[in-house]
Amino acid sequence: METSHSEERSLQRTTLLVTTLSSSLTPLMASAISVALPAIGAEFAMSAVTLGWVASSYLLAAAVFLLPFGRLADIRGRKKVFTAGTAVFSAASLLAALAPDTVTFLLARLLQGTGGAMIFGTGVAILTSVFPPRRRGWVLGINVGATYTGLSLGPFVGGLLTHYLGWRWVFLLNVPLGLLVLAVVRCKLKPEWADSRGEPFDWIGSLIYSAMLTAFMLGFTWLPGWRGATMLLAAAAALPVFVIWESGSAHPIFQARLVRGNSVFAFSNLAALVNYSATFAISFLLSLYLQYIKGFTPRDAGLVLIAQPLVMALFSPAAGRLSDRLEPRLVASLGMGLCALGLFFFTWLGPASRLTSIVANLMLVGFGFALFSSPNTNAVMGAIGRRHYGVASATLGTMRMVGQMLSMGVATLVFSLFIGKAGIVPANYPLFLKSMRVSFIVFFLMCAAGVFFSLARGRVR
């Protein structure tokens, strides 16, 4: 019995190590890129709108493939999909680092998003499979903390690499980190988890879902032009087709009953969607603001942006543990409210804004997000059965990616309305500041409304 207990504890430690490494890998890159954006845009002569697609192309692929890969992981094995995703992500990072032009670079970003979907759709599910419910909030808090540690290190590391070695090293850094994760998985993580093994995969439903979400994402980012409206109409037309097909499928890609009659699962995912939609573009907008308006170097801008994810990393484990003892919706709703307050303060940002105020506000948003994220994840995973952990994890990941994509879509749409296809040059700085202010107003209103969805989920315990 003692040996069995020792093996179980060893498995838990190894699983936590692997998921922690992978959870820090992709956000490290994401936040590092935000600092490198002006350098990337200068080398490839990108417009402000195209610059937005550096982040959006990754998010599009990740959002489209998260749910299909989550379901595939439940059937074929979560470790298999997780390992393949890490390999794809690492290879795509190398391709991005060597990209000779904009098209190749954006293609590499799409491939990175595909690998990221395979990682996001399985990491939390593997953790939840290994650890008992009484420790779930604590371990998810550590996982979220690892994510924010990656986010914390990203601006600093990205700023240093861009400043001294060039932006391509931001992508090269992912290759050895990815190889390290693969080595640990191969040598230490022996079991496999596939609680829906033997069930068929819903290929048709997956194709309809992917096409629908792609049309929606592209349509939103292409507004206000006719292409955007056409794609949104196509997405709206595909939605009832998807619902009808899934309702008649014996093994659908998305379990509708996870949402029907399960207000905790439904509203927790909706709260995640709103929160990420309102907060993700903060680093994108502030990176441009600090480097263009304040004249900061990439290194110095990275040091400023580190404030938000650093606070997230410090407080997320404690917030996860707190959600094991208190009602998660109360902790998460308080966090959402603090995020909304921080976004409101950002609406007053201007050329003369003091650096201390910016850093303090980033810390406020970081603390709010720490209180929201791990308790909200705890609520989602605690609301469903074990055999649907992969789909639940992928659904939550999809909400995160769609939210991040919508956040970038809002910023890109506002840029297109005020700046158009022009670059961010001194003559356009007043228009850039106006675009940034309008974006923060929209994000504040979204986050304030999100507090309602967070509270409306009902009691988890």
N, C-alpha and C positions, 0 to 999 in steps of 0.2 A: 504493500500500500504506500509505503514511504517512497519507494522508487517511482511509482506511478505519479505521486504528488510532485516529486522532483522533476520528472520529465514534463509534467504539465507546466510547472513554473518556468522551466527552461524554454519551452515552446512559447509561452507568453512573453518572456523577455526578448526572444529572437523576433517574434512577430512585431512587437512594439518597436524594436530597432529598425526593422526593414520598412515598416510603414512610416516611421518618423523620418527616415532618410528620404523616402520618396515624397513625403508630404512637404518637405523643405525644398526639394529639387525644383519643381515647376514654379512655385511662387518666387523662389530666388531669381529665376530667369525673368519672370514677369515684371518684378519690381526693378531689376537691373536694367531691363530694356527701356523702362519709362525715363530713366536718366539719359540713356543713349539715343533717344529719339531725334534730337536736333542733329547729332552727328550722322545718324543713318539717313535722315532727310536731306542733309547737305550732300552726302556722297552720291545718292541716287536722284537728286534734284526732285524730291517729292513735294507735292502741294500739301496744304494743311489737311485736306480731306484724305488724300492718299496716306498721309502719316497716321491718321486714325486707323487705317486698315492694317497697319503693322500689328496692332493689338487685336483688331476685330477679326482678322483672318484666322488667327489661332482660336479665338473664342467660338467662332462659327463652327469649325470642325469639331471642337470639343463638345459643344452643345448638341450637335447633330448625332454624334456617335455614342454619347454617354449611355443612354437608355438601352440601345441594342447591345452594347458590350456588357452592360450590367446583367441583362437577361442571359446572354451567352455565357457569362461567368457562372451564373447559377446552374447552368446545364453542363458545361464542359469543364469547369473548374476555375475558381477565382484566382488561384496562384498562377495557372497557365496564362490567363488573360493579363494579369498584373505583370508577369515577366515579359510577355510579348510587348506590352505597352511601354515598359522601361527601355527595351531595345529599340523600338521605333522612335521614341522620343530622343534618345541619344544619337541615333543615326541622322535624324532630321536636324538636330542641333549642329552637327558637323556640316551638313549641307548648307544650312543658313550661314555658317561662318565662312564658307567658301563661295557663296553666291556672287556671280559677276554682275547681276542686273536685278531690277525690281521684280520682274516676273518670277525668276528663280527663287528670290528671297521670300516672296509671298507664298510660293508653292511650298517651300520648306516650312513656313509657319503653319500652313494647313496640315502638313504631315506631323508637325509637333503637336498640334491640337488633337489629331487622331490618337497619337500615343498618350497624350494627357488624358483623353477620355477613358482609355483602357486602365490607366492608373487610378483616376478618380472614381471610376465605377466599381472598383474592387477593394481599395485600401481600407475604407471604413467598414465594408462588409466583412473582410478578413478579421479585422480587430474585434468586431462584434461577435464573430463566430468563436473566437478563442477565449475572450474574457467573459466572466459571469455578469449577470445584470447588476449585481450590487457594486461592481467596480466599473461599470460602463461609463458613467459620467466622468470619473477621474481619468480613465484612459483616453476617452475622446477629447478631454481637455488637454491632455499631453499632445495628442495628435494635432489638434487645432493650434496649440502653442508652437509645435514644430513648423506648421504652416506659416505662422507669423514670425517665427525666427528666420525662416527663409526670406520672408518679405522684409524683415528688419535688415538683414545682411545685404539684400539685393541692391538698394540704392547706394550703400557705401562701397560694396564690391564693384558694382557696375560703374559708379563714378570714378573709382580708381583705375579700373581696366580701361575705360573709355578715355580718360585723361592721359594716361601714360602709355597704353599699348594699342588703343583703338577699339571701336565697338565690336569688332568680330570676336574678340576674346571673351565677350560676354557669353557668346554661344559655345565657344570652345570649352569653357569651364564646365558645361553640362556633361561633356563626354566622359571624363574620368569619374564624375559623381555617379553617372548612370551605370558605368561599369562596376563601381563599388557595390551598388544596390544589387546588380545581377549576381555578383560573386557571393554576397551574403545569402541571397535567396537559394542559389544552387547548393551551397555548402551547408547551410544551417536550417533552412525552412523545408522540412521533408513532407509534412502532411499536405493533403489537398482537400478543398471544400467545394462540394457540388451538390447542394441539397435538392436540386431539381434534376439530377442526372437521369438521362433516358427520355426526358420530355422533348418533343420536337421544337425547333426554333421557328418563330414566325417571320419568315423572310419577307412575305408580301407586306405584312404590317410594318416591318422595319423600313421597307422602301417607301411606303406611303408616309410614315412618320418623318423620315429623313428629308424627303422632298418637301413636305409641308413646312417643317421647321426652317429649311434652307430658304424657301420662298418668303417666309415671314421675316427672317433675319435680313435678307438682301433687300426686301421691300422696305423695311423700316429705315435702313441706312441709305437707301437711294431716294428717299423722299427729299424735297417735294415734287420731284419729276414724275413723268408719266410711267417710267419704268417701275418706280417704287409702288405706285398705286396698282399697277398691273400685277406685280408679284404679291402684294397683300391680298388682292382679290383671289389669286390662285391659292394662297394659303387658306383663306376662308372657305373656298370651295372644297379643299382637301380635308378639312376638319370633319365634316359629317361623314365623308367616305371612310376616314380612319376610325371614327366611333362605331359605325355600322360593321366594319370588318372585324374590329376587336371584339365587339359584342357577340359575334357569331363564331369566334375562334375558341377552340377548346383550350389552347395554350397561348394566349395573347402575349405580345411583348410588354404590354402594360396592363397590370391587374386593376381594372376599374373599381373593383370592390375594395381596394386599398383606400380609395378616396370616398366612395359612397358609404355613408354611415360612419365614417371614421374622421370626425372633425379635427382631431388632434393631428393626424397625418396630413390632411388636406390643408389646414390653415398654417401648420408649421412650415410646409413647403412654400405656401403662398407668402408667408412672412419672409422666408429666405430670399425668394424672388425679388420682393420689394426692397429688402435691405441691400442686396448686392446691386440692384438697379440704381439705387440712390447714392452708393458710396464708392463703387469701383473706379469711376473716372476721376476721383480726387487726385490721385498721384499723377495721372496723365496731365490734367489741367495745371496742377501746381508745378510739375516739372517744366512745362513750357513757360509758365509765369516766372519762375525763378531764374531761368536761363535767358529768356528773351527780355522780360521787363526789368528784373533786378540785376541782370548781367552776371549771374553766378556761373562758375565753371561746373561741368558735370560732377566733379568731385564734391564741391561745396553744396550743390543742389541735393546730391545724394545724402549728405550729412544732415540736411534739414528734413528730408522726407523720411529718414529713419525713425523719426519720433513716433509716428502713428503705429507702424507694425511692432516696434519695440515694446510699447505699452500693451499691445495685443498679446505678444508672446509672454510677457510677464504675468498677466492676469488671467489668461485663458484656462490654465490648469485649475486655478482656484475657483473660477466660475463654473467649470465642469463639476468639480467636487461639490460646490454649493447646490448645483441642480440635482445632486443625488439626495440632498436633504430637504430642500425647499421645492415648491412647485416650479418647474422649469419655465412655465409661461410668464410668471411674475418677474423672474430674473431676466429673461430674454426681452420682455416688454420694456423694462427699465433701460436696458442697453439700447434698444431701438430709439427710445426717447432721447437719450444722450447723443446718439448719432444725429438725430434731427436737429438738436440744438446746435451742434457743431456745424452742420451744413448751413444753418441760418446765419451764423457768424461769418461764414465764408462768403455770403452774398455781399458783404461790405468790403471785400478785398479790392485794393486799388494800388496805384504806383507808389504811394507813400506809406503803405501798410508796414507796421513794424514787424521785424523778424520774430521777436519774442511772442507777439500775439499769434503769428502763424504757427509757431511751434507748440504753443499752449493749446491752440485749437486742434491741431493734429493729435495731440495727446488725449484731448477730450473725446474725439471721434474714436481713437484707438481703444480707450477704456470702454466706451459704449459698445463697440463691436466685440470686445472680449466678453462682455456680459451677455451679448446676444448669441454668438455663434455656437459655442459648445453646448449650452443648455438647449438651444433649438435643435441641434443635432441629436442630443440625448432624447428629446421628445419624439423626434421622427423615428429613430431606431427602436425606441421603446413602445411604439404604437402598433408594430406589426410582428408577425411570426417569423421564426428562424428561416424557413424555407424561402422567404422573400427578401432576405437581407440584401442580396445583390441588386434587385430591382429597386428597393427602397433607397439604398446608398446611391444608385445611379440616378434615381428621381431627384434626390436632394442635390446631387452634383449637377444635374441638368438645370435645376432652378438657379444654382449658383452661376453656371456658365451663361444661361439665357439672360439672367440679371446683369451679369458683367457686359454681355453683348449689348443689351438695351442701354446700359449706362454709356458705353462708348457710342452707341447709335444716337443717343440724345446729344452728346457733345459734338459728334460729327455733323448731325443735322443742323444744330445751331451754327456751327462753323460755316456750313454751306449757305445758310441763310444770310449771314452777316459778312463773311469774307469771300465766299465763292471758291473758285479754283486757284486763287492767288496764294502765294506763300506767306508765312508770318515774317514780314519785313517791317522796319521801323515805321514806314508810312501807314501800315495796317495795325499798329499796336493799339490805337484806341478801339478799333473794331474787335480786336482779340479780347481786350478787357471787357467789352460789352458782351461778347459771346460767352466768356467765362462767367460773368455775373448772372446772365440769363440761365445758363446751365445749372448753377448752384441754386437758383430760385426753384427751378423745376425739381431738382433733387431733394430740396428741403420739403416741398409739398408732398412728394412721393413718400418720403420717410415718415413724415407726420401721419399720413394715412396708414402706413404700415403698422404703426402701434396698435391700431384697431384690429387688424388681422392677427397680430400676435396675441392680443388679449382674448379674441373670439374663439381660439382653438379649443377652449374647455380645459378641464383638469386632466393632467396626465396621471396623477396618483390620487 
